[in-house]
Amino acid sequence: MKAIIEIASNQDMHRRAVAAARALAAGKIEAADFRIGFESAAQVLAELTAERLRTLETLRRGGTQSVYALAKALGRNYSNVHGDVQRLMALGLVERDGDGVRAPFDELEIHLPLVGLAA
């Protein structure tokens, strides 16, 4: 499964989520991709910083691990990694269980349309 990041209003994202849930319940699809919508490209870039993307990549490559082990693997300060992990969890891109944190997606797609980016 992949996570898809795109520019979309909250209303549009809600409409898509309801449609996907109905299709899933009706057996028309097995599983829908995880989608996140941001109001602007600037917001996407502010949330998905280079360090947060590197954190996701490291989690994908290394599997479930503690935030301490993740900070060590990244060569970064624990509190900075902890903050990034918290934000990525709030976005739904990182999950926590009894063994630590993990990135549940195989792929991350970021869609930034060229039309309307300056608006």
Backbone torsions as a table, in degrees:
resi	resn	phi	psi	omega
1	MET	NA	150.1	-179.4
2	LYS	-123.7	160.7	173.8
3	ALA	-104.6	133.0	-179.5
4	ILE	-115.8	122.9	179.8
5	ILE	-106.0	130.2	-177.4
6	GLU	-149.7	167.4	175.9
7	ILE	-88.6	117.6	-179.5
8	ALA	-163.3	150.5	177.4
9	SER	-74.6	161.1	176.5
10	ASN	-59.7	-38.7	179.7
11	GLN	-62.7	-43.6	179.3
12	ASP	-65.6	-42.8	179.4
13	MET	-63.7	-39.4	178.2
14	HIS	-63.6	-44.9	179.4
15	ARG	-59.2	-43.8	179.6
16	ARG	-66.0	-39.8	-179.9
17	ALA	-64.3	-42.2	178.0
18	VAL	-63.1	-43.7	179.3
19	ALA	-63.3	-41.5	179.3
20	ALA	-66.4	-40.6	178.9
21	ALA	-63.5	-40.8	178.4
22	ARG	-65.2	-43.4	179.0
23	ALA	-63.8	-39.0	178.2
24	LEU	-65.1	-46.0	-179.7
25	ALA	-63.9	-33.1	-179.8
26	ALA	-82.3	-3.6	179.9
27	GLY	77.9	14.6	-178.9
28	LYS	-78.4	-24.6	175.9
29	ILE	-136.7	152.9	178.5
30	GLU	-82.4	-48.0	179.4
31	ALA	-154.0	139.8	179.5
32	ALA	-95.7	150.1	174.1
33	ASP	-66.5	152.0	176.7
34	PHE	-79.1	130.0	-178.5
35	ARG	-123.9	141.1	174.2
36	ILE	-128.6	133.1	177.1
37	GLY	-112.8	136.7	175.6
38	PHE	-118.2	152.2	-177.4
39	GLU	-70.1	-26.7	-176.5
40	SER	-151.5	162.9	175.6
41	ALA	-64.4	-36.0	178.8
42	ALA	-60.4	-38.9	179.1
43	GLN	-68.0	-39.2	176.7
44	VAL	-58.5	-48.9	-176.9
45	LEU	-68.8	-29.5	176.9
46	ALA	-72.0	-36.0	-179.0
47	GLU	-81.8	-39.9	-176.9
48	LEU	-103.3	69.6	-179.9
49	THR	-68.3	166.8	178.0
50	ALA	-57.6	-40.4	-179.6
51	GLU	-68.9	-37.0	178.1
52	ARG	-69.2	-37.5	175.9
53	LEU	-66.3	-39.2	176.5
54	ARG	-65.0	-35.7	176.9
55	THR	-63.1	-45.9	177.4
56	LEU	-60.3	-43.9	179.6
57	GLU	-62.4	-42.5	-179.8
58	THR	-65.5	-40.0	176.7
59	LEU	-65.6	-40.9	179.4
60	ARG	-63.1	-43.6	-177.7
61	ARG	-71.6	-41.1	-173.9
62	GLY	-94.8	-10.3	-179.5
63	GLY	77.1	-170.6	-178.2
64	THR	-60.6	133.6	179.8
65	GLN	-158.1	164.6	177.2
66	SER	-72.4	159.6	177.2
67	VAL	-64.0	-34.8	178.0
68	TYR	-61.8	-47.8	179.5
69	ALA	-64.3	-37.5	178.0
70	LEU	-63.8	-45.1	178.4
71	ALA	-60.2	-41.2	179.3
72	LYS	-64.8	-43.7	179.6
73	ALA	-64.1	-33.6	-180.0
74	LEU	-83.5	-16.1	-176.0
75	GLY	68.8	34.5	-177.5
76	ARG	-121.6	163.0	176.7
77	ASN	-63.8	135.8	-178.3
78	TYR	-55.1	-46.9	-175.4
79	SER	-65.4	-34.3	177.0
80	ASN	-68.3	-42.4	178.1
81	VAL	-66.2	-42.5	178.5
82	HIS	-57.5	-45.3	178.2
83	GLY	-62.1	-42.7	178.3
84	ASP	-64.9	-41.5	179.0
85	VAL	-63.7	-41.8	178.3
86	GLN	-59.7	-44.1	-179.5
87	ARG	-67.1	-42.1	178.1
88	LEU	-64.1	-33.9	175.0
89	MET	-66.9	-42.5	179.2
90	ALA	-61.8	-32.4	178.2
91	LEU	-80.5	-12.8	-179.0
92	GLY	87.9	11.8	-177.4
93	LEU	-93.6	-12.0	177.3
94	VAL	-133.5	142.1	177.3
95	GLU	-120.3	151.7	177.5
96	ARG	-119.0	138.6	170.9
97	ASP	-137.2	-168.3	-176.8
98	GLY	-63.0	-21.1	-178.3
99	ASP	-93.8	-11.1	-179.3
100	GLY	138.2	-148.6	-179.3
101	VAL	-112.9	154.1	-179.9
102	ARG	-150.8	158.1	174.3
103	ALA	-100.1	111.9	-172.6
104	PRO	-81.2	-3.2	-175.0
105	PHE	-107.8	143.1	176.9
106	ASP	-79.4	-25.1	-172.0
107	GLU	-146.5	147.3	176.2
108	LEU	-126.2	119.2	177.2
109	GLU	-108.3	133.2	176.7
110	ILE	-118.7	118.1	-179.3
111	HIS	-104.9	114.8	176.7
112	LEU	-123.7	101.5	-179.5
113	PRO	-68.0	141.3	179.4
114	LEU	-75.3	-28.0	178.0
115	VAL	-79.3	126.3	176.2
116	GLY	86.3	5.7	179.7
117	LEU	-66.4	-32.1	-177.6
118	ALA	-78.3	-15.7	-177.4
119	ALA	-73.4	NA	NA
